[in-house]
């Protein structure tokens, strides 16, 4: 239990984070994502809402938007809302049981008389050991609070939700803005009152993806493209900027030079704050080399033993560090697709999860990227792999893609309703050599294949050629 001497210092921190207790205004972005819309509808449900994902994707902004909504639209009493970032450096010194102690001080000194319900927002919850056990206790004791927590470590968050908070929580996975999110923000900034997701629903694009028929799916893509044109939305006007600087919200209104600085700072914070502090990494240079080398060869088939040697790490250390990098969403891993369980014998493909981080690490976060066909292709494949995994997560609940190699290789395999779909990235004017896609479809009975192109849009048998900007906007 915290000491009485420390309670005043804890209160000072709480007041710092909660200006509305003193009637002070606070600024937050007016642009609201689909996550806001989803969470706004869950305010009266008892479950703990867990928002997790990489650093700087907008988790804190989302929480502050929800607080502003509660204050201004729901007219909740200001002192019935508490927010705190659990990675504040003083919390560990002032509290012996951080979650319990903070709520105890809040309940004792801040809560208004006769309150019925409170809303508690705990940011960066992974900084607290056994956090899920404390929330379980409050939940089971019917403490009159709606909890919103966020974190940037997938292992810690998913472990807590699946053990202590099983049946008591719901996970909300946030990544950096997809291309659709990026375009939606641009439309908001330009004064448009529409978004790409509503247009997707109008043409039933997701339904046709899951139905597994090539011609109806191609027609749905065509309808989607035509609806965008009717609204005078030209995806081509946005795709090049997105390919260069990606979808972190803080980059939306800055030029490439400032975007480079922000991405490098984010990369450094992720390495030093989210990995080294939590996991006590000894070989920082080896860890950084892993990320940089993955950026250079993103999407290539990788022999892990050779990779470890190339970055100066023992194989066992490399495997441990890889787990850390996957945990904080810097890298993603693609396994060989097979209907058997023998895939461990095959090589894997590593990707930077964020294509813009790849660009900055190879020195091409600028329009010069498009002067190097090979590098443009790697960036395009990195973006497609990321969006394909998002699509699978949205439709199937799994953040996963695979690859396949027979006589030829297929870049990306996704599985929808147990049906494997091959995706080949050919970001070029005249895509050719569909041998890998055809070979895979014949062997596994896929109803259609996708070839992601620069601007070619056509149906050839049961293979859809879809421009990159149209495919990304649909994911």
Residue pairs with C-beta under 8 A, 6 or more apart in sequence:
1 96
1 97
1 101
1 104
2 10
2 94
2 95
2 96
2 101
2 104
2 105
6 94
6 95
7 105
7 108
7 109
9 90
9 94
10 94
10 95
10 101
10 102
10 105
11 105
11 109
11 110
13 84
13 88
13 90
13 91
13 94
14 82
14 84
14 102
14 105
14 106
14 110
15 21
15 22
17 83
17 84
17 85
18 78
18 81
18 82
18 83
19 25
19 26
20 26
20 67
20 71
20 78
20 81
21 78
21 79
21 110
23 78
26 64
26 68
28 61
28 64
28 65
28 68
29 61
29 65
29 249
31 185
31 188
31 189
32 65
33 58
33 62
33 177
33 181
33 184
34 181
34 197
35 51
35 58
35 62
35 172
35 174
36 62
36 65
36 66
36 69
38 172
39 49
39 51
39 62
39 66
39 148
39 172
40 66
40 69
42 49
42 170
43 70
43 74
43 119
43 146
44 146
45 146
46 139
46 146
46 168
47 168
47 169
47 170
48 135
48 139
48 147
48 148
48 149
48 165
48 168
48 169
48 170
49 146
49 147
49 148
49 149
49 169
49 170
49 172
50 149
50 150
50 151
50 157
50 160
50 161
50 165
50 169
50 170
50 171
50 172
51 59
51 62
51 63
51 148
51 149
51 150
51 151
51 172
51 174
52 59
52 150
52 151
52 152
52 153
52 154
52 157
52 158
52 171
52 172
52 173
52 174
53 59
53 152
53 173
53 174
53 175
53 329
54 152
54 174
54 175
54 176
54 270
54 328
54 329
54 330
54 353
54 354
55 152
55 266
55 269
55 270
55 274
55 328
56 176
56 248
56 249
56 250
56 266
57 174
57 175
57 176
57 177
57 248
57 249
58 174
58 249
59 123
59 150
59 152
59 174
60 85
60 123
60 150
61 249
62 174
63 83
63 121
63 123
63 148
63 150
64 83
66 119
66 121
66 148
67 81
67 83
67 119
67 121
70 76
70 81
70 119
71 78
71 81
76 119
77 112
77 115
79 110
79 111
79 112
79 115
80 111
80 112
80 115
80 117
80 118
80 119
81 118
81 119
81 120
81 121
82 103
82 106
82 110
82 118
82 119
82 120
82 121
83 121
83 123
84 91
84 102
84 121
84 122
84 123
85 123
85 124
86 98
86 99
86 122
86 123
86 124
86 125
86 127
86 128
86 131
87 123
87 124
87 127
91 98
91 102
91 127
92 98
94 101
95 101
95 102
97 134
98 128
99 122
99 128
99 131
99 134
99 135
100 134
103 120
103 138
106 120
111 118
115 144
116 144
117 144
117 145
117 146
118 144
118 145
118 146
119 145
119 146
119 148
120 145
120 146
120 147
120 148
121 147
121 148
121 149
122 131
122 147
122 148
122 149
122 150
123 149
123 150
124 150
124 151
124 152
125 131
125 149
125 150
125 151
125 157
126 151
126 152
126 153
126 156
126 157
126 278
128 134
131 149
131 160
132 159
132 160
132 161
132 163
132 164
132 165
133 164
135 147
135 149
135 164
135 165
135 168
135 169
136 164
136 165
136 168
138 145
138 147
139 147
139 165
139 168
140 168
151 157
152 274
152 328
152 329
153 274
153 278
153 327
153 328
154 326
154 327
154 328
154 329
155 327
157 171
158 171
161 169
161 171
173 393
173 399
175 329
175 353
175 386
175 390
176 246
176 247
176 248
176 249
176 354
177 185
177 246
177 247
177 248
177 249
177 252
178 247
178 387
178 390
178 472
178 475
179 235
179 238
179 239
179 242
179 247
179 383
179 387
179 469
179 472
179 473
179 475
180 195
180 196
180 197
180 200
180 472
180 473
180 474
180 475
181 247
182 238
182 242
182 247
182 252
183 196
183 233
183 235
183 238
183 473
184 195
184 196
184 197
185 249
185 252
186 238
186 252
187 194
187 195
187 233
189 252
189 253
192 231
194 231
196 228
196 233
196 473
199 224
199 227
199 228
199 231
200 206
200 224
200 474
202 227
203 220
203 223
203 224
203 227
204 220
205 220
205 221
205 224
205 474
206 394
206 395
208 216
208 217
208 219
208 220
209 217
209 391
209 395
209 416
210 395
210 416
210 417
211 217
212 416
212 417
212 419
212 447
212 448
213 447
213 448
214 447
214 448
214 459
214 461
214 462
214 463
214 464
215 459
217 448
217 464
218 459
218 464
221 457
221 464
221 466
221 470
221 474
222 457
224 470
224 473
224 474
225 457
225 470
228 234
228 235
228 473
235 469
235 470
235 473
236 455
236 469
238 469
239 468
239 469
239 472
240 367
240 370
242 383
242 472
243 355
243 369
243 376
243 379
243 380
243 383
244 256
244 259
244 356
244 359
244 365
244 366
244 367
244 369
245 251
245 256
245 259
245 263
245 356
245 359
245 365
246 263
246 354
246 355
246 356
246 357
246 359
247 354
247 356
248 262
248 263
248 266
248 354
248 356
250 262
251 258
251 259
251 262
251 263
251 356
254 262
256 365
256 366
256 367
259 356
259 360
259 365
260 360
260 365
263 356
263 357
263 360
263 365
264 360
266 357
267 291
267 330
267 357
267 360
267 361
270 328
270 330
271 284
271 287
271 288
271 291
272 284
274 328
275 281
275 287
275 324
275 325
275 328
276 284
276 287
279 324
281 287
281 321
281 324
283 312
283 313
283 317
283 321
285 312
286 311
286 312
286 313
286 317
286 318
286 321
287 321
287 324
287 325
289 311
289 312
289 313
290 307
290 311
290 313
290 318
290 321
290 322
290 325
290 331
291 325
291 330
291 331
291 352
291 361
292 361
293 307
293 310
293 311
294 331
294 350
294 351
294 352
295 352
295 357
295 358
295 361
295 362
296 361
296 362
297 350
297 378
298 350
298 351
298 352
298 358
298 378
298 379
298 381
298 382
299 349
299 351
299 378
299 381
299 382
299 385
299 411
300 349
300 350
301 347
301 348
301 349
301 403
301 405
301 409
302 347
302 348
302 349
302 350
303 347
304 315
304 318
304 319
304 322
304 347
304 348
305 315
307 318
307 350
308 314
308 315
308 317
308 318
308 319
311 318
313 321
322 331
322 333
325 331
326 332
326 333
329 353
330 352
330 353
330 354
330 357
331 350
331 351
331 352
331 353
332 350
332 351
332 352
332 353
332 385
332 386
332 389
333 348
333 349
333 350
333 351
334 348
334 349
334 350
334 351
334 385
334 401
334 402
334 403
334 412
335 343
335 346
335 348
335 402
335 403
336 343
336 346
336 347
336 348
336 402
336 403
336 404
336 405
337 343
337 402
337 403
337 404
337 413
337 420
338 346
339 444
346 405
349 403
351 382
351 385
351 386
352 358
352 361
352 382
353 386
354 386
355 379
355 382
355 383
355 386
356 365
358 378
358 379
358 382
359 365
359 369
359 379
362 375
364 372
364 375
364 379
369 375
369 376
369 379
370 376
373 428
376 427
377 425
377 427
377 428
380 425
380 427
380 452
380 468
381 411
381 412
381 425
381 427
383 468
383 472
384 411
384 412
384 423
384 425
384 452
384 468
384 471
384 472
385 401
385 411
385 412
387 471
387 472
387 475
388 401
388 412
388 414
388 423
388 475
389 399
389 400
389 401
389 414
390 399
390 475
391 414
391 474
391 475
392 398
392 399
392 400
392 401
392 414
392 415
392 416
393 399
393 400
394 475
395 416
396 415
396 416
396 417
400 415
401 412
401 413
401 414
402 412
402 413
402 414
402 415
402 420
403 409
403 410
403 411
403 412
403 413
404 410
404 413
404 422
404 436
404 440
406 436
406 439
406 440
406 443
407 435
407 436
407 439
408 433
408 435
408 436
408 439
409 436
410 422
410 423
410 424
410 436
410 437
410 440
411 423
411 424
411 425
412 422
412 423
412 424
412 425
413 420
413 421
413 422
413 423
413 440
414 420
414 421
414 423
415 421
419 446
419 447
420 440
420 444
420 446
421 446
421 447
421 448
421 449
421 450
422 436
422 437
422 440
422 441
422 446
422 449
422 450
423 449
423 450
423 451
423 452
424 434
424 436
424 437
424 449
424 450
424 451
424 452
425 451
425 452
425 468
426 432
426 451
426 452
426 453
426 454
427 452
427 453
427 454
427 468
428 453
428 454
429 454
429 455
429 456
430 456
431 451
431 453
431 454
431 456
431 465
434 449
434 451
434 460
434 463
437 449
437 451
437 463
438 449
438 463
440 446
440 449
441 448
441 449
441 462
441 463
447 462
448 462
448 463
448 464
449 462
449 463
449 464
450 463
450 464
450 466
450 471
451 463
451 464
451 465
451 466
452 466
452 467
452 468
452 471
453 465
453 466
453 467
453 468
454 467
454 468
455 467
456 465
456 467
457 465
457 466
457 467
457 470
458 465
459 465
